[in-house]
Amino acid sequence: MPAFDLPRRLAAEFLGTGTLVCTVVGSGIMGERLAGGNTALALLGNTLPTGAMLTVLILILGPISGAHMNPAVSLAMAWRRELPSSEAGAYVLAQLLGGICGALTAHLMFDLPLLQFGTKVRTGLGQWTGELVATFGLLATILGCSRFARAAIAPAVGLYITAAYWFTSSTSFANPAVTLARALSDTFAGIRPVDLPAFWVAQLAGAAAAVLVFGWILEGRASSPTSPSQGRPPAETRARTLDERR
């Protein structure tokens, strides 16, 4: 990570998470107002700006703080010793506060009461499984791209979240800070505060599973440096081996 000091990195995490939540909540409000009662159209109006904004935020803030904007990501990076454990708590706090400010900003823009509590029911095994799967996939995307295609992290994460909005039962919160902020918004993107703990558990479980599974998968590359398109050793290596046997 570049040599930006901690206050600047925390500011980047605060601003990034706030902008992300403002996009999620604001596009949800706008989408619902313009969709004429069509929930699928409203969800599409919520999905596309979120995926696009994620891509932009990672591109501009990634070089500063890593653009985690997500406690699950920061804790995973601390577990992998890619973020000092002494800084992980500060990252998470900045993300939580930034998310709350983002929700308030969206309410202000759309002339809604600043202080709200979500009333949308999001609970049950299906929703929790959706969050576990969504967060697992998000961390898998980050870890895989970090290893093999760092320049593609921003578009890959944006595309993954765009897809996960539609293939997961929970519409892919996949972020404890965003989930908290959405509990403070009684809008299209909201969630009841009482549903928060189970979502958080599922998200952290998904992140932990991704770190374990992809940590194991990626460790094998050193001893078996082949890709799906390179399942056999290069021709030159095979020829040398045949010559040696002769």
RAPE-V158779 format. One record per residue. RES is the residue in three letters. PHI is phi in degrees with one decimal (NA if undefined). D_LAST is the distance of its C-alpha to the last C-alpha in Angstrom with 1 decimal. Layout:
# RAPE-V158779
{{RES | PHI | D_LAST} {RES | PHI | D_LAST}}
This chain:
# RAPE-V158779
{{MET | NA | 50.6} {PRO | -59.3 | 52.7} {ALA | -84.9 | 55.3} {PHE | -89.2 | 58.3} {ASP | -72.2 | 60.7} {LEU | -60.6 | 61.4} {PRO | -57.4 | 64.7} {ARG | -69.9 | 63.2} {ARG | -66.7 | 60.3} {LEU | -67.1 | 62.8} {ALA | -61.6 | 65.0} {ALA | -63.5 | 62.0} {GLU | -66.3 | 61.4} {PHE | -61.9 | 65.1} {LEU | -65.3 | 65.4} {GLY | -64.3 | 62.2} {THR | -66.9 | 63.1} {GLY | -62.3 | 66.6} {THR | -66.1 | 65.7} {LEU | -61.5 | 63.3} {VAL | -65.8 | 66.0} {CYS | -58.3 | 68.6} {THR | -67.3 | 66.3} {VAL | -61.9 | 65.7} {VAL | -70.6 | 69.4} {GLY | -64.0 | 70.8} {SER | -68.7 | 68.7} {GLY | -65.5 | 69.5} {ILE | -64.0 | 73.2} {MET | -62.8 | 73.0} {GLY | -60.6 | 70.9} {GLU | -66.7 | 73.3} {ARG | -67.5 | 76.3} {LEU | -92.6 | 74.9} {ALA | -80.8 | 73.2} {GLY | 62.6 | 76.5} {GLY | 89.0 | 75.6} {ASN | -85.9 | 72.2} {THR | -63.9 | 70.0} {ALA | -62.6 | 66.7} {LEU | -68.1 | 67.8} {ALA | -63.8 | 68.9} {LEU | -65.2 | 65.6} {LEU | -62.6 | 63.8} {GLY | -66.9 | 66.2} {ASN | -84.3 | 65.2} {THR | -71.6 | 61.5} {LEU | -63.2 | 60.9} {PRO | -63.8 | 62.7} {THR | -65.4 | 61.1} {GLY | -62.5 | 57.5} {ALA | -65.9 | 58.5} {MET | -66.5 | 60.2} {LEU | -57.2 | 57.3} {THR | -59.5 | 55.1} {VAL | -62.7 | 57.7} {LEU | -62.9 | 58.4} {ILE | -67.2 | 54.7} {LEU | -65.5 | 54.3} {ILE | -89.1 | 57.4} {LEU | -105.3 | 57.4} {GLY | -54.9 | 53.7} {PRO | -66.9 | 53.5} {ILE | -91.9 | 56.6} {SER | -120.1 | 56.2} {GLY | 94.5 | 53.2} {ALA | 51.7 | 55.6} {HIS | -66.8 | 55.2} {MET | 54.2 | 58.7} {ASN | -164.1 | 58.0} {PRO | -57.6 | 58.4} {ALA | -63.5 | 55.5} {VAL | -69.7 | 53.2} {SER | -61.9 | 54.7} {LEU | -66.9 | 54.4} {ALA | -65.1 | 50.8} {MET | -66.2 | 50.0} {ALA | -66.5 | 51.8} {TRP | -61.1 | 49.9} {ARG | -83.4 | 46.6} {ARG | 62.4 | 48.2} {GLU | -99.5 | 48.2} {LEU | -135.1 | 52.0} {PRO | -55.9 | 53.9} {SER | -60.2 | 55.5} {SER | -68.8 | 58.7} {GLU | -102.3 | 58.9} {ALA | -61.0 | 58.0} {GLY | -62.1 | 61.5} {ALA | -66.6 | 63.0} {TYR | -58.9 | 60.6} {VAL | -62.2 | 61.7} {LEU | -62.2 | 65.4} {ALA | -60.9 | 65.1} {GLN | -67.1 | 63.5} {LEU | -62.8 | 66.1} {LEU | -67.1 | 69.0} {GLY | -62.0 | 67.5} {GLY | -61.5 | 67.1} {ILE | -61.0 | 70.8} {CYS | -63.2 | 72.0} {GLY | -63.8 | 70.0} {ALA | -64.5 | 71.7} {LEU | -62.5 | 75.1} {THR | -64.6 | 74.4} {ALA | -62.6 | 73.6} {HIS | -61.1 | 76.9} {LEU | -63.4 | 78.8} {MET | -62.7 | 77.5} {PHE | -100.9 | 78.5} {ASP | 56.5 | 81.9} {LEU | -107.4 | 81.0} {PRO | -56.1 | 82.2} {LEU | -62.8 | 80.0} {LEU | -95.9 | 79.9} {GLN | -141.3 | 78.7} {PHE | -130.4 | 76.8} {GLY | -63.4 | 74.5} {THR | -122.4 | 75.8} {LYS | -75.9 | 72.8} {VAL | -75.9 | 71.5} {ARG | -139.4 | 67.7} {THR | -148.8 | 67.0} {GLY | 110.6 | 65.3} {LEU | -58.3 | 61.8} {GLY | -62.5 | 60.7} {GLN | -65.4 | 61.7} {TRP | -65.3 | 60.1} {THR | -63.5 | 56.8} {GLY | -59.4 | 57.0} {GLU | -69.5 | 57.3} {LEU | -61.8 | 54.5} {VAL | -64.1 | 52.2} {ALA | -61.9 | 53.5} {THR | -73.3 | 53.0} {PHE | -58.1 | 49.5} {GLY | -65.3 | 48.5} {LEU | -62.7 | 50.1} {LEU | -66.5 | 48.3} {ALA | -62.4 | 45.0} {THR | -62.3 | 45.6} {ILE | -65.7 | 46.5} {LEU | -67.3 | 43.6} {GLY | -65.2 | 41.0} {CYS | -67.8 | 42.3} {SER | -61.2 | 42.7} {ARG | -83.8 | 39.0} {PHE | -117.6 | 37.6} {ALA | -153.2 | 40.6} {ARG | -59.1 | 43.4} {ALA | -66.2 | 45.2} {ALA | -97.0 | 45.5} {ILE | -58.0 | 47.2} {ALA | -59.6 | 50.7} {PRO | -65.7 | 50.3} {ALA | -64.8 | 48.1} {VAL | -65.6 | 50.7} {GLY | -59.9 | 53.5} {LEU | -68.2 | 51.8} {TYR | -62.3 | 50.9} {ILE | -66.0 | 54.5} {THR | -58.0 | 55.8} {ALA | -69.2 | 53.8} {ALA | -67.5 | 54.6} {TYR | -53.0 | 58.3} {TRP | -102.5 | 57.9} {PHE | -97.1 | 55.3} {THR | -102.0 | 56.7} {SER | -68.5 | 59.9} {SER | -95.5 | 61.2} {THR | 62.1 | 60.6} {SER | 57.3 | 58.2} {PHE | -66.8 | 60.3} {ALA | 54.6 | 57.2} {ASN | -162.6 | 59.1} {PRO | -60.1 | 61.6} {ALA | -69.5 | 63.5} {VAL | -65.6 | 63.9} {THR | -62.9 | 64.9} {LEU | -60.1 | 67.6} {ALA | -62.6 | 69.0} {ARG | -71.1 | 69.0} {ALA | -71.6 | 71.1} {LEU | -101.7 | 73.7} {SER | -140.2 | 74.0} {ASP | -90.6 | 75.9} {THR | -131.6 | 74.3} {PHE | -53.8 | 71.6} {ALA | -90.0 | 68.8} {GLY | -71.7 | 70.7} {ILE | -151.4 | 70.0} {ARG | -65.2 | 72.5} {PRO | -55.1 | 72.3} {VAL | -66.6 | 72.3} {ASP | -88.0 | 68.9} {LEU | -60.5 | 67.3} {PRO | -55.5 | 66.1} {ALA | -65.4 | 64.0} {PHE | -64.2 | 62.4} {TRP | -61.4 | 61.6} {VAL | -60.5 | 60.0} {ALA | -64.1 | 57.9} {GLN | -64.9 | 56.8} {LEU | -68.4 | 55.8} {ALA | -65.8 | 54.0} {GLY | -64.2 | 52.0} {ALA | -64.8 | 51.2} {ALA | -62.4 | 50.1} {ALA | -62.9 | 47.9} {ALA | -65.6 | 46.2} {VAL | -61.6 | 45.6} {LEU | -67.7 | 44.0} {VAL | -66.9 | 41.9} {PHE | -77.3 | 40.7} {GLY | -60.5 | 40.3} {TRP | -69.3 | 37.8} {ILE | -61.5 | 36.1} {LEU | -71.7 | 35.7} {GLU | -64.0 | 34.5} {GLY | -75.4 | 31.3} {ARG | -68.0 | 30.2} {ALA | -64.8 | 28.9} {SER | -90.4 | 26.3} {SER | -141.2 | 25.5} {PRO | -79.2 | 26.2} {THR | -124.5 | 26.1} {SER | -104.5 | 29.2} {PRO | -55.5 | 30.1} {SER | -89.4 | 29.0} {GLN | -133.6 | 25.6} {GLY | -72.9 | 24.5} {ARG | -117.1 | 20.7} {PRO | -62.1 | 18.9} {PRO | -55.7 | 19.0} {ALA | -59.4 | 16.8} {GLU | -61.2 | 15.6} {THR | -65.6 | 14.5} {ARG | -63.2 | 12.7} {ALA | -65.3 | 10.8} {ARG | -62.9 | 10.0} {THR | -63.2 | 8.8} {LEU | -64.5 | 6.4} {ASP | -62.7 | 5.2} {GLU | -63.1 | 5.4} {ARG | -67.7 | 3.8} {ARG | -72.1 | 0.0}}
